[in-house]
């Protein structure tokens, strides 16, 4: 049996779906109804069907009681539903606000990772501080002048026009936050005893939130927000949010500071490089001009001295021949020095070009030994060439430069070997690991590959070289004994040029020496010529 609810007393429906009369069937004796009413609204009906005769009055009381209980329960349920709805609305609003805050922080972090310059970073953070805390403005304050002032490096809202203001650390609320490494939240900054008025900030700020910025364990400034738009004081949630922003700021400041330092160093390095390039160019031009100016008269001196020694201008006395031989010998020595300086300047300027052709190393060695005969004859030294008969020593190289390397090594050997000493030149064809490409810059790496090479050594029985000095032998203008009283004179260019010429051929050069027993200088040259330059 059911009852249908409407604005009038309900109909009673039997099991067969037909309306039932209260007196029908002899068992159902009475039906009583009561409306459920709240706030003038009929919520339903309470129905009591009496099955036992004589209980009408009790049924009426039960109906009234039941309706009162039901109304109270429904009111409580409605109030609970309304409370839950309000709580859910507040939670959704808070979640939406938090999502907005996190999104703003994420956007700021992304900008920091882009390598933003320092002024732009400061402006972004100042603006973000105001937006995140729903404030009229924000600011970044950094310690300057040995920690005596906090400088407003960037501001938004009412503080934008105050950028650059210096606030004394000892007499300001921001200074209190920095010195005590403590966040500060105030509703009325001018009424706070810790703050002293500042002419550029007075009248612009009421409430404030300030959080210290820490970098490498030290407080370096503060991030601030001023004047909430709704007039309420800043809360602990605002402090936490500002602290999160501050943590991002420090990472960005550290990264940006490093990037700024790198950029500054790059600019300084580029400036220095330009200055060095200009100086190198001027030096090369000077050396080239001076070499030309010196060689022209020197060639005349050498030429006329040679002509006079050949007695083409008439017979000479012995003393005259001795003087002319000294002039010719020193003139040629000076010409060799000038040529060395000029060659070095050409190499440094990248203007030295090898003229590659088939070069017989055996012939080059014999020619260099002959050219240095006069150097050895005065000291009673002997030269010995050790090359196996039939040894194939032809290579693709610049014959003039190969002979120049041999001449310099033989000259040095004679110079540092005593009277009666022996100089031995050895050459052999072999296989050795060699660079697969010529390097353009120091520090470039190349692969070593086995190549056919000619190995040449010049050994002497001279004074030898201390081990701690061998590393500077091939440097320009560097000498083991640079004192003015050294026995052997020179400019320190010979070995440097040898190294440059050998490396231009894709070869290698080195030295082995025992102090007091002599030295062996050696070099390797590829048989098939220099490898290609590394791109």
LINDASUL-V843134 format. One record per residue. N is the residue number from 1. PHI is phi in degrees with one decimal (999 if undefined). PSI is psi in degrees with one decimal (none if undefined). Layout:
{{N & PHI & PSI} {N & PHI & PSI}}
//
This chain:
{{1 & 999 & 133.7} {2 & -129.6 & 168.9} {3 & -131.6 & 132.9} {4 & -91.1 & 137.7} {5 & -101.0 & 132.6} {6 & -150.1 & -165.0} {7 & -77.0 & -5.9} {8 & -117.1 & 171.5} {9 & -56.6 & 143.1} {10 & -74.2 & 154.1} {11 & -82.7 & 145.6} {12 & -98.0 & 125.7} {13 & -109.5 & 129.7} {14 & -78.4 & -179.4} {15 & -65.3 & -26.8} {16 & -87.5 & 6.0} {17 & 85.2 & 4.6} {18 & -101.5 & 147.6} {19 & -59.8 & 144.9} {20 & -117.1 & 134.0} {21 & -82.6 & 146.8} {22 & -60.0 & -22.6} {23 & -107.3 & 7.0} {24 & -84.0 & 141.2} {25 & 90.8 & -7.5} {26 & 77.6 & -8.4} {27 & -108.1 & -42.5} {28 & -78.8 & 109.2} {29 & -96.2 & -33.4} {30 & -155.0 & 142.3} {31 & -122.0 & 122.7} {32 & -119.5 & 145.4} {33 & -130.3 & 153.8} {34 & -144.5 & 132.3} {35 & -78.1 & 143.7} {36 & -94.8 & 111.5} {37 & -123.5 & 130.0} {38 & -142.9 & 131.7} {39 & 51.1 & 44.4} {40 & 64.0 & 17.3} {41 & -115.0 & 125.2} {42 & -77.1 & 114.4} {43 & -88.1 & -26.2} {44 & 168.0 & -165.0} {45 & -129.5 & 142.3} {46 & -102.6 & 123.4} {47 & -112.7 & 129.1} {48 & -122.1 & 118.1} {49 & -105.4 & 119.0} {50 & -88.1 & 122.4} {51 & -99.2 & -14.6} {52 & -115.2 & 128.9} {53 & -63.6 & 137.2} {54 & 95.4 & 7.1} {55 & -111.5 & 26.7} {56 & -64.1 & -45.6} {57 & -64.9 & -42.0} {58 & -63.3 & -35.9} {59 & -63.4 & -37.8} {60 & -65.6 & -40.8} {61 & -65.8 & -40.3} {62 & -62.9 & -39.3} {63 & -62.7 & -43.4} {64 & -64.6 & -43.8} {65 & -62.6 & -43.1} {66 & -63.9 & -39.5} {67 & -65.7 & -38.1} {68 & -64.6 & -43.0} {69 & -63.3 & -42.3} {70 & -64.0 & -42.0} {71 & -61.5 & -44.7} {72 & -61.6 & -41.7} {73 & -64.8 & -41.0} {74 & -66.3 & -39.4} {75 & -62.4 & -43.8} {76 & -62.0 & -41.8} {77 & -63.2 & -39.2} {78 & -67.1 & -42.2} {79 & -62.7 & -40.2} {80 & -64.7 & -39.7} {81 & -65.1 & -41.8} {82 & -64.8 & -38.9} {83 & -64.6 & -42.7} {84 & -64.2 & -38.7} {85 & -63.8 & -43.6} {86 & -64.8 & -40.9} {87 & -63.6 & -42.7} {88 & -64.0 & -39.7} {89 & -63.0 & -43.2} {90 & -64.0 & -40.0} {91 & -65.3 & -41.0} {92 & -65.0 & -39.9} {93 & -63.7 & -44.7} {94 & -63.4 & -41.9} {95 & -63.8 & -40.7} {96 & -63.4 & -42.0} {97 & -64.8 & -41.8} {98 & -64.3 & -41.1} {99 & -60.8 & -40.1} {100 & -63.5 & -40.4} {101 & -64.3 & -45.4} {102 & -64.3 & -38.6} {103 & -65.2 & -39.5} {104 & -64.7 & -41.7} {105 & -64.6 & -39.7} {106 & -63.5 & -43.7} {107 & -61.6 & -41.6} {108 & -65.2 & -41.7} {109 & -61.4 & -39.5} {110 & -63.4 & -40.5} {111 & -65.4 & -36.2} {112 & -64.4 & -37.4} {113 & -73.6 & -14.5} {114 & -76.5 & -6.0} {115 & 81.1 & 37.3} {116 & -61.6 & 143.4} {117 & -69.4 & 161.8} {118 & -61.0 & -48.6} {119 & -59.4 & -42.3} {120 & -64.8 & -41.2} {121 & -59.1 & -46.5} {122 & -61.5 & -42.3} {123 & -64.9 & -40.6} {124 & -61.3 & -43.1} {125 & -69.2 & -41.9} {126 & -60.3 & -42.4} {127 & -67.0 & -41.4} {128 & -64.4 & -37.0} {129 & -60.9 & -43.7} {130 & -66.5 & -42.6} {131 & -68.3 & -42.7} {132 & -64.5 & -35.9} {133 & -97.8 & 11.6} {134 & 50.5 & 46.9} {135 & -110.0 & 165.5} {136 & -69.6 & -26.0} {137 & -167.7 & 167.6} {138 & -136.8 & 171.9} {139 & -157.0 & 153.4} {140 & -114.8 & 123.5} {141 & -114.6 & 126.5} {142 & -122.7 & 143.3} {143 & -71.6 & 135.9} {144 & -138.2 & 172.5} {145 & 50.8 & 56.9} {146 & 58.1 & 33.8} {147 & 80.6 & 12.0} {148 & -85.9 & -22.3} {149 & -134.3 & 155.7} {150 & -108.9 & 122.1} {151 & -97.1 & 132.0} {152 & -79.5 & 92.2} {153 & -79.9 & -22.7} {154 & -157.2 & 138.8} {155 & -142.7 & 154.9} {156 & -127.6 & 161.4} {157 & 66.1 & -133.5} {158 & -66.7 & -14.0} {159 & -100.7 & -0.1} {160 & -62.3 & -39.8} {161 & -75.4 & -8.8} {162 & -97.4 & 9.0} {163 & -56.4 & 137.3} {164 & 97.2 & -9.6} {165 & -64.2 & 140.6} {166 & -106.3 & 119.8} {167 & -108.0 & 123.5} {168 & -59.7 & 133.3} {169 & -64.4 & -40.8} {170 & -75.0 & -13.8} {171 & -131.3 & 43.7} {172 & -153.7 & 157.4} {173 & -69.9 & -37.1} {174 & -66.3 & -34.5} {175 & -64.5 & -37.6} {176 & -61.1 & -44.4} {177 & -62.5 & -39.8} {178 & -71.9 & -48.0} {179 & -66.5 & -34.6} {180 & -96.3 & 0.2} {181 & 48.8 & 54.0} {182 & -141.7 & 134.5} {183 & -69.0 & 146.1} {184 & -127.2 & 128.7} {185 & -124.7 & 120.5} {186 & -134.6 & 144.7} {187 & -89.0 & -29.0} {188 & -138.9 & 97.3} {189 & -66.3 & -34.3} {190 & -74.0 & -21.0} {191 & -88.4 & -7.5} {192 & -78.2 & 128.1} {193 & -65.1 & -20.5} {194 & -78.6 & -11.8} {195 & -106.4 & 141.8} {196 & -115.2 & 135.4} {197 & -58.5 & 142.7} {198 & -121.6 & 131.0} {199 & -59.0 & -32.0} {200 & -84.9 & -12.4} {201 & -113.8 & -19.8} {202 & -59.8 & 134.8} {203 & 87.9 & -13.9} {204 & -95.9 & -20.2} {205 & -123.2 & 135.2} {206 & -115.9 & -81.7} {207 & -83.9 & 152.5} {208 & -149.7 & 147.9} {209 & -128.5 & 127.1} {210 & -133.0 & 133.1} {211 & -129.4 & 129.6} {212 & -64.7 & 148.2} {213 & -103.1 & 126.0} {214 & -114.4 & 133.9} {215 & -136.0 & 125.6} {216 & 54.2 & 39.7} {217 & 80.0 & 2.9} {218 & -121.8 & 145.2} {219 & -79.7 & 124.5} {220 & -114.4 & -6.5} {221 & 168.7 & -155.8} {222 & -152.3 & 150.6} {223 & -109.0 & 134.6} {224 & -132.4 & 155.4} {225 & -134.6 & 145.0} {226 & -132.5 & 139.5} {227 & 61.0 & 89.3} {228 & -62.4 & 141.7} {229 & -67.5 & -31.0} {230 & -85.6 & 0.7} {231 & 82.9 & -9.3} {232 & -76.6 & 155.4} {233 & -70.3 & 157.3} {234 & -68.9 & 146.9} {235 & -111.2 & 176.1} {236 & -65.0 & -32.5} {237 & -62.1 & -39.6} {238 & -61.8 & -40.7} {239 & -61.4 & -44.8} {240 & -63.2 & -40.5} {241 & -65.8 & -42.0} {242 & -66.3 & -34.0} {243 & -66.0 & -41.4} {244 & -60.0 & -42.4} {245 & -63.5 & -41.8} {246 & -61.1 & -39.4} {247 & -62.2 & -41.0} {248 & -63.7 & -40.1} {249 & -61.6 & -45.2} {250 & -61.5 & -44.5} {251 & -59.9 & -44.0} {252 & -65.7 & -41.6} {253 & -63.4 & -44.5} {254 & -61.7 & -46.6} {255 & -65.5 & -44.0} {256 & -67.0 & -38.0} {257 & -61.8 & -42.3} {258 & -63.2 & -44.6} {259 & -63.3 & -41.2} {260 & -62.2 & -40.9} {261 & -64.6 & -41.3} {262 & -63.2 & -44.1} {263 & -63.1 & -41.3} {264 & -63.8 & -43.0} {265 & -64.0 & -38.7} {266 & -63.5 & -42.0} {267 & -64.5 & -43.1} {268 & -64.4 & -40.7} {269 & -65.2 & -41.0} {270 & -63.0 & -40.3} {271 & -64.0 & -44.4} {272 & -63.2 & -40.5} {273 & -62.2 & -42.2} {274 & -63.2 & -40.6} {275 & -64.3 & -42.5} {276 & -66.0 & -41.2} {277 & -61.9 & -41.3} {278 & -65.4 & -42.4} {279 & -64.1 & -41.3} {280 & -63.3 & -41.8} {281 & -62.7 & -44.7} {282 & -64.1 & -39.8} {283 & -64.1 & -44.7} {284 & -62.4 & -42.8} {285 & -63.8 & -40.4} {286 & -64.4 & -46.3} {287 & -63.6 & -40.7} {288 & -64.0 & -44.2} {289 & -66.0 & -45.0} {290 & -65.3 & -41.1} {291 & -60.3 & -41.8} {292 & -65.0 & -45.3} {293 & -65.4 & -32.5} {294 & -81.2 & -38.8} {295 & -68.3 & -34.0} {296 & -60.5 & -53.7} {297 & -69.9 & -31.0} {298 & -66.3 & -40.6} {299 & -61.0 & -35.8} {300 & -65.2 & -42.7} {301 & -62.8 & -46.1} {302 & -63.3 & -43.6} {303 & -62.7 & -47.4} {304 & -68.9 & -35.4} {305 & -63.8 & -41.7} {306 & -65.1 & -40.3} {307 & -63.8 & -42.3} {308 & -68.0 & -37.6} {309 & -66.3 & -29.6} {310 & -78.9 & 2.0} {311 & 58.4 & 32.0} {312 & -70.7 & -19.6} {313 & -106.2 & 10.0} {314 & 127.3 & 165.5} {315 & -66.8 & 153.6} {316 & -124.6 & 150.4} {317 & -82.1 & 163.6} {318 & -59.7 & -42.6} {319 & -65.5 & -37.7} {320 & -63.7 & -42.0} {321 & -62.0 & -39.8} {322 & -63.1 & -43.3} {323 & -65.0 & -44.0} {324 & -66.2 & -36.7} {325 & -63.9 & -39.0} {326 & -65.0 & -42.6} {327 & -61.5 & -45.5} {328 & -66.0 & -42.4} {329 & -65.2 & -46.8} {330 & -71.3 & -32.2} {331 & -63.9 & -44.1} {332 & -66.3 & -37.2} {333 & -62.3 & -44.8} {334 & -64.6 & -38.3} {335 & -63.7 & -38.0} {336 & -64.0 & -40.5} {337 & -64.1 & -42.4} {338 & -62.3 & -43.0} {339 & -63.9 & -36.9} {340 & -64.5 & -45.7} {341 & -61.3 & -42.5} {342 & -65.3 & -41.3} {343 & -62.4 & -43.3} {344 & -63.5 & -41.7} {345 & -65.3 & -35.7} {346 & -66.7 & -40.6} {347 & -64.2 & -46.1} {348 & -63.5 & -34.2} {349 & -83.6 & -3.6} {350 & 75.3 & 20.0} {351 & -102.5 & -0.2} {352 & -82.6 & 123.4} {353 & -122.2 & 131.1} {354 & -80.3 & 139.9} {355 & -101.1 & 98.8} {356 & -84.1 & 135.2} {357 & -159.3 & 170.1} {358 & -67.1 & 125.7} {359 & -126.0 & 125.8} {360 & -89.8 & 111.1} {361 & -64.4 & -33.5} {362 & -58.9 & -47.0} {363 & -63.6 & -40.6} {364 & -63.8 & -39.8} {365 & -65.2 & -45.9} {366 & -61.8 & -39.8} {367 & -66.5 & -41.8} {368 & -67.5 & -38.4} {369 & -62.7 & -41.1} {370 & -64.1 & -42.8} {371 & -63.7 & -26.8} {372 & -101.2 & 12.6} {373 & -58.6 & -43.0} {374 & -63.0 & -30.4} {375 & -68.9 & -35.1} {376 & -85.4 & -30.7} {377 & -62.7 & -35.6} {378 & -69.5 & -17.0} {379 & -114.1 & 6.1} {380 & 66.4 & 31.2} {381 & -90.1 & 154.0} {382 & -113.7 & 147.7} {383 & -120.2 & 136.9} {384 & -130.2 & 133.6} {385 & -108.0 & 126.5} {386 & -118.8 & 99.3} {387 & -137.6 & 128.9} {388 & -64.4 & 140.3} {389 & -62.0 & 135.5} {390 & 81.0 & 2.1} {391 & -66.5 & 124.5} {392 & -80.9 & 108.6} {393 & -118.9 & 21.8} {394 & -81.7 & 134.5} {395 & -135.8 & 163.8} {396 & -91.8 & 109.3} {397 & -160.5 & 173.8} {398 & -87.9 & 108.8} {399 & -60.9 & -37.9} {400 & -64.6 & -43.2} {401 & -72.2 & -35.2} {402 & -64.3 & -43.4} {403 & -66.2 & -34.3} {404 & -65.8 & -39.1} {405 & -62.2 & -47.9} {406 & -61.8 & -41.8} {407 & -61.9 & -45.1} {408 & -64.1 & -41.1} {409 & -67.1 & -41.2} {410 & -67.5 & -37.5} {411 & -63.5 & -44.9} {412 & -63.8 & -41.0} {413 & -60.1 & -43.5} {414 & -67.6 & -39.1} {415 & -63.1 & -38.3} {416 & -104.8 & 15.5} {417 & -112.2 & 138.4} {418 & -74.8 & 177.4} {419 & -59.8 & 136.6} {420 & 78.4 & 9.4} {421 & -76.2 & 170.4} {422 & -119.8 & 135.5} {423 & -120.1 & 126.1} {424 & -119.4 & 129.2} {425 & -111.4 & 127.2} {426 & -125.4 & 142.3} {427 & -141.9 & 139.5} {428 & -153.7 & 147.7} {429 & -92.6 & 137.0} {430 & -155.1 & -172.0} {431 & -120.6 & 134.9} {432 & -147.1 & 152.8} {433 & -70.4 & 124.5} {434 & -130.5 & 156.4} {435 & -60.9 & 140.5} {436 & -80.6 & -12.7} {437 & -153.6 & 153.6} {438 & -79.4 & 134.4} {439 & -88.4 & 144.7} {440 & -95.8 & -28.2} {441 & -129.3 & 151.9} {442 & -64.5 & 138.7} {443 & 94.9 & -12.8} {444 & -65.5 & 142.2} {445 & -106.5 & 141.3} {446 & -134.7 & 160.1} {447 & -86.1 & 139.0} {448 & -92.1 & 132.2} {449 & -129.7 & 147.8} {450 & -68.0 & 131.6} {451 & -139.7 & 153.3} {452 & -72.7 & 131.0} {453 & -137.9 & 164.0} {454 & -110.6 & 124.0} {455 & -101.5 & 125.6} {456 & -125.5 & 136.0} {457 & -131.9 & 147.1} {458 & -123.4 & 108.9} {459 & -109.1 & 142.0} {460 & -130.1 & 169.4} {461 & -111.2 & 36.8} {462 & -85.9 & -150.3} {463 & -77.0 & -17.8} {464 & 76.3 & 173.7} {465 & -129.7 & 130.6} {466 & -58.7 & 141.6} {467 & -59.1 & -34.5} {468 & -72.1 & -8.1} {469 & -106.4 & -6.6} {470 & -66.6 & -25.2} {471 & -72.4 & -17.0} {472 & -106.5 & 7.7} {473 & -63.7 & -35.0} {474 & -97.3 & 13.3} {475 & -86.8 & 148.2} {476 & -62.6 & 134.5} {477 & 60.6 & 23.1} {478 & -107.8 & 136.9} {479 & -137.2 & 150.3} {480 & -62.6 & -43.4} {481 & -119.6 & 104.6} {482 & -93.9 & 5.9} {483 & -73.0 & 156.1} {484 & -69.7 & -16.8} {485 & -95.8 & 5.6} {486 & -61.4 & 149.9} {487 & -70.4 & -41.6} {488 & -99.9 & 127.0} {489 & -94.7 & 155.2} {490 & 171.9 & 171.4} {491 & -98.1 & -13.6} {492 & 81.9 & 20.8} {493 & -102.8 & -22.8} {494 & -58.1 & -54.0} {495 & -68.4 & -34.1} {496 & -61.3 & -42.5} {497 & -67.1 & -38.7} {498 & -57.0 & -46.2} {499 & -62.6 & -45.2} {500 & -61.7 & -45.9} {501 & -65.6 & -41.5} {502 & -64.2 & -45.1} {503 & -68.6 & -31.0} {504 & -63.7 & -26.2} {505 & -86.1 & 0.2} {506 & 80.3 & 19.4} {507 & -101.6 & -171.0} {508 & -134.5 & 152.8} {509 & -140.7 & 147.7} {510 & -161.5 & -177.1} {511 & -145.9 & 145.2} {512 & -128.8 & 130.4} {513 & -147.5 & 146.4} {514 & -124.5 & 119.9} {515 & -60.2 & 128.2} {516 & 89.8 & -8.4} {517 & -121.4 & -20.6} {518 & 129.9 & 175.8} {519 & -133.7 & 153.7} {520 & -128.9 & 113.0} {521 & -96.3 & 135.2} {522 & -134.9 & 156.6} {523 & -149.5 & 153.9} {524 & -118.0 & 136.1} {525 & -127.9 & 131.1} {526 & -63.5 & 139.5} {527 & -65.5 & -40.5} {528 & -93.6 & 20.4} {529 & 89.9 & 177.6} {530 & -62.7 & 145.0} {531 & -73.7 & 167.7} {532 & -66.4 & 153.7} {533 & -71.4 & 144.3} {534 & -71.4 & 131.7} {535 & -67.2 & none}}
//
